[in-house]
Amino acid sequence: MAARDFFRQTASRPLMNSRGFWAAIHVDPILLVLLLSLISLGLFVLYSGADRDIGMVKAQGVRIGLALVVMLVFAQLDPAVYRRWAPWLYGVGVIALISVLLVGIGAKGAQRWLAIPGLPRFQPSELMKLVVPITAAWYLSRHFLPPRLRHVGIALLIVFLPMGLIVKQPDLGTALLVGVAGLFVVFFAGISWRIVGAFFAAVSVSAPLMWFFVMHDYQKQRVLTLLDPESDPLGAGWNIIQSKTAIGSGGWSGKGWLQGTQSHLAFLPESHTDFIVAVLAEEFGFVGMMVLLGLYLMIILRCLYIAVYAQDSFSRLVAGALTMTFFIYVFVNVGMVSGLLPIVGVPLPLVSYGGTSIVTLMAAFGILMSIHTHRRMITA
């Protein structure tokens, strides 16, 4: 009896008791090492993409430091906290998106930011990349899975309401990422393939309507440029033509660090942000691209491992959706830079220069670490 009691007490303790320092701070060391490796590679390439501007690299380093702190803070919160606060955060996020349309700050033809006195301006749509999948998972996990049709409908409403508000800003790239994050939750909940087929059929049928009544002229131009960039080589097609030239000229091992001609001779636009992968391909070639994509693959596999071994439906849905959203980030950026997808302004995660997207991504990884490190042993 004494032995049985001992094992019951041991099994009922959090897993952190047997994992030492890393479990005590709720950090997954494997995922952390992979993220730091990717970030280090990103800073290395950014120095070249920013034309040796060390100030820009230092600024990126400060943002990364802040993002790591945010990741650590999010990792400390038990998944139950996210589940409990999900509907309230969703409500605040929707109100913020409506406020953007009414009193938001505009720049370059888009109105995407809010300014609160005494605080720096912020972009509420970035918050919704996390809030939407968490809220959809909160709703679906409250019911038996796989969900019934009416529950799927309500979950889709949760996803499409903020997505529509973001499209109105307009910010199609962020809207797609928010929508994809929420749709992955619905998909992982176990909906039937008939519903999936009906959804894609509806999207296909509505595509012409979106072209004529939803998409803006510049968005239509991006699609047309994808199909035939050579039709306007000095205008709309310039970016993608120069990007593909940079990627192709890298060959097997590249031209060498700081030796890329397309970026350093100012042919390649946005070489430090959206098109930074073209800089890497030109200077490090196929080998460099395989290293980059290999790091992304290992991060995604580790996150999927965390999702598979999550101990409740809410955690599995959130972890799976955040992981696949990260994959979509990578897929869309590499696809648009290589001429396979329209240009939608999605940065290369943890590599492109920028602050808000890095903080959002690291917060998502903090949530994944929380899901992994707050697991408890099942008692007998």
Backbone hydrogen bonds, N-H to C=O, Kabsch-Sander energy under -0.5 kcal/mol:
donor,donor_aa,acceptor,acceptor_aa,energy
5,D,1,M,-2.4
6,F,2,A,-2.2
7,F,3,A,-2.2
8,R,4,R,-2.1
9,Q,5,D,-2.4
10,T,6,F,-2.4
11,A,7,F,-2.5
12,S,8,R,-1.6
13,R,9,Q,-0.6
13,R,10,T,-0.9
15,L,375,R,-1.5
17,N,14,P,-1.7
18,S,15,L,-1.6
19,R,16,M,-1.1
22,W,19,R,-0.5
23,A,19,R,-0.8
24,A,20,G,-1.8
25,I,21,F,-1.5
26,H,23,A,-0.8
27,V,22,W,-2.6
32,L,28,D,-2.4
33,V,29,P,-2.5
34,L,30,I,-2.0
35,L,31,L,-2.4
36,L,32,L,-2.6
37,S,33,V,-2.1
38,L,34,L,-2.1
39,I,35,L,-2.7
40,S,36,L,-2.4
41,L,37,S,-2.1
42,G,38,L,-2.4
43,L,39,I,-2.3
44,F,40,S,-2.0
45,V,41,L,-2.3
46,L,42,G,-2.6
47,Y,43,L,-1.8
48,S,44,F,-0.7
49,G,45,V,-2.9
50,A,46,L,-2.9
51,D,48,S,-1.9
52,R,47,Y,-2.9
54,I,52,R,-1.2
56,M,53,D,-0.5
57,V,53,D,-1.4
58,K,54,I,-2.5
59,A,55,G,-2.3
60,Q,56,M,-2.2
61,G,57,V,-2.3
62,V,58,K,-2.2
63,R,59,A,-2.0
64,I,60,Q,-2.5
65,G,61,G,-2.4
66,L,62,V,-2.2
67,A,63,R,-2.6
68,L,64,I,-2.5
69,V,65,G,-1.7
70,V,66,L,-2.4
71,M,67,A,-2.6
72,L,68,L,-2.2
73,V,69,V,-2.4
74,F,70,V,-2.7
75,A,71,M,-1.9
76,Q,72,L,-0.9
76,Q,73,V,-0.8
77,L,73,V,-0.6
77,L,74,F,-0.6
81,V,78,D,-2.1
82,Y,78,D,-1.0
83,R,79,P,-2.2
84,R,80,A,-2.2
85,W,81,V,-2.2
86,A,82,Y,-1.1
89,L,85,W,-2.6
90,Y,86,A,-2.4
91,G,87,P,-2.1
92,V,88,W,-2.2
93,G,89,L,-2.5
94,V,90,Y,-2.5
95,I,91,G,-2.2
96,A,92,V,-2.3
97,L,93,G,-2.2
98,I,94,V,-2.3
99,S,95,I,-2.3
100,V,96,A,-1.9
101,L,97,L,-1.5
102,L,98,I,-1.3
103,V,99,S,-3.6
104,G,100,V,-1.6
105,I,113,W,-2.7
107,A,110,A,-3.1
110,A,107,A,-1.5
111,Q,169,Q,-2.2
112,R,105,I,-1.0
112,R,110,A,-0.6
113,W,105,I,-1.5
114,L,122,F,-2.6
119,L,116,I,-2.6
122,F,114,L,-2.2
126,E,123,Q,-1.6
127,L,123,Q,-0.8
128,M,124,P,-1.4
129,K,125,S,-0.6
129,K,126,E,-1.0
130,L,127,L,-1.4
131,V,127,L,-2.2
132,V,128,M,-2.0
134,I,130,L,-1.6
135,T,131,V,-2.7
136,A,132,V,-2.7
137,A,133,P,-2.4
138,W,134,I,-2.3
139,Y,135,T,-2.4
140,L,136,A,-2.5
141,S,137,A,-2.4
142,R,138,W,-0.6
142,R,139,Y,-1.0
143,H,140,L,-1.6
152,V,148,R,-2.2
153,G,149,L,-2.3
154,I,150,R,-2.0
155,A,151,H,-2.3
156,L,152,V,-2.5
157,L,153,G,-1.8
158,I,154,I,-2.1
159,V,155,A,-1.6
160,F,156,L,-3.2
161,L,157,L,-2.0
163,M,159,V,-1.3
164,G,160,F,-2.7
165,L,161,L,-1.7
166,I,162,P,-2.2
167,V,163,M,-2.1
168,K,164,G,-1.4
169,Q,166,I,-1.4
171,D,166,I,-0.8
175,A,171,D,-2.3
176,L,172,L,-2.4
177,L,173,G,-1.8
178,V,174,T,-2.6
179,G,175,A,-2.6
180,V,176,L,-2.8
181,A,177,L,-2.2
182,G,178,V,-1.9
183,L,179,G,-2.6
184,F,180,V,-2.3
185,V,181,A,-1.1
186,V,182,G,-1.7
187,F,183,L,-2.6
188,F,184,F,-2.9
189,A,185,V,-1.2
190,G,187,F,-1.6
191,I,186,V,-0.8
195,I,192,S,-0.5
196,V,192,S,-1.7
197,G,193,W,-2.8
198,A,194,R,-2.4
199,F,195,I,-2.4
200,F,196,V,-2.3
201,A,197,G,-2.1
202,A,198,A,-2.3
203,V,199,F,-2.4
204,S,200,F,-2.3
205,V,201,A,-2.4
206,S,202,A,-2.2
207,A,203,V,-1.0
210,M,206,S,-2.4
211,W,207,A,-2.2
212,F,208,P,-1.8
213,F,209,L,-2.7
214,V,210,M,-1.8
215,M,210,M,-3.1
220,K,216,H,-2.2
221,Q,217,D,-2.3
222,R,218,Y,-1.4
223,V,219,Q,-1.4
224,L,220,K,-2.3
225,T,221,Q,-2.5
226,L,222,R,-1.8
227,L,223,V,-1.7
228,D,224,L,-1.8
231,S,228,D,-1.5
232,D,229,P,-1.3
235,G,232,D,-1.4
237,G,232,D,-2.4
238,W,235,G,-1.3
241,I,237,G,-2.0
242,Q,238,W,-2.6
243,S,239,N,-2.1
244,K,240,I,-2.4
245,T,241,I,-1.9
246,A,242,Q,-2.2
247,I,243,S,-2.4
248,G,244,K,-2.5
249,S,245,T,-2.0
250,G,246,A,-0.7
250,G,247,I,-0.8
251,G,248,G,-0.9
254,G,250,G,-2.1
255,K,282,E,-2.0
256,G,283,E,-2.1
259,Q,256,G,-2.1
264,H,260,G,-1.2
265,L,261,T,-1.9
266,A,263,S,-1.3
267,F,262,Q,-1.9
268,L,262,Q,-2.7
271,S,268,L,-0.6
273,T,270,E,-1.2
275,F,270,E,-2.1
276,I,273,T,-1.4
278,A,275,F,-1.0
279,V,275,F,-0.9
280,L,276,I,-1.9
281,A,277,V,-2.3
282,E,278,A,-2.1
283,E,279,V,-2.2
284,F,280,L,-2.7
285,G,281,A,-1.4
286,F,251,G,-1.9
287,V,252,W,-2.3
288,G,284,F,-2.0
289,M,285,G,-2.0
290,M,286,F,-2.2
291,V,287,V,-1.9
292,L,288,G,-2.3
293,L,289,M,-3.0
294,G,290,M,-2.1
295,L,291,V,-2.1
296,Y,292,L,-2.1
297,L,293,L,-2.5
298,M,294,G,-2.4
299,I,295,L,-2.2
300,I,296,Y,-2.5
301,L,297,L,-2.7
302,R,298,M,-2.3
303,C,299,I,-2.3
304,L,300,I,-2.5
305,Y,301,L,-2.1
306,I,302,R,-2.0
307,A,303,C,-2.2
308,V,304,L,-2.7
309,Y,305,Y,-1.9
310,A,307,A,-1.1
316,R,312,D,-2.3
317,L,313,S,-2.5
318,V,314,F,-2.4
319,A,315,S,-2.7
320,G,316,R,-2.4
321,A,317,L,-2.2
322,L,318,V,-2.7
323,T,319,A,-2.1
324,M,320,G,-2.2
325,T,321,A,-2.0
326,F,322,L,-1.9
327,F,323,T,-1.9
328,I,324,M,-2.2
329,Y,325,T,-2.2
330,V,326,F,-1.9
331,F,327,F,-3.0
332,V,328,I,-3.0
333,N,329,Y,-2.2
334,V,330,V,-2.5
335,G,331,F,-2.3
336,M,332,V,-2.6
337,V,333,N,-2.3
338,S,334,V,-1.7
339,G,336,M,-0.8
340,L,335,G,-3.2
341,L,335,G,-1.4
344,V,342,P,-0.6
351,V,348,L,-2.0
352,S,348,L,-2.5
353,Y,272,H,-2.7
359,V,355,G,-2.2
360,T,356,T,-2.3
361,L,357,S,-2.5
362,M,358,I,-2.6
363,A,359,V,-2.1
364,A,360,T,-1.9
365,F,361,L,-2.1
366,G,362,M,-2.0
367,I,363,A,-1.9
368,L,364,A,-2.1
369,M,365,F,-2.4
370,S,366,G,-2.2
371,I,367,I,-2.3
372,H,368,L,-1.8
373,T,369,M,-2.9
374,H,370,S,-1.8
375,R,372,H,-0.6
377,M,13,R,-0.9
